[in-house]
Amino acid sequence: MEVHFTPEQEGRLRETAARTGLDPEALVTEAVDFFLASADHDIQDLQAAVAEGDADLEAGNYTDFSEETLHELFAGVRRRSAKPSPVQAKPRG
């Protein structure tokens, strides 16, 4: 397989390779391996979540929402999303 990079990407790859002590080809190979493993993990997590949801539905573990309770649910989601999480609230440094 042949991959083409922009001159800027090639420059960044060379800089990163020099910093890490890897040759650029090894760096790209490691980056692709990491990306593919991460993508596989994300897909597995999604599949597990869908399977769990299906099992909950089959077992009757769900909530029916009315127009009123659905508005309350979304209002709660909006309130929670407006508050910074503990991770977001920590100053970087």
ABEGO torsion letter per residue (X at the ends): XBBBBBAAAAAAAAAAAAAAGBBAAAAAAAAAAAAAAAAAAAAAAAAAAAAAAAAAAAAGBBBBBBAAAAAAAAAAAAAAAABBBAAAABBBX
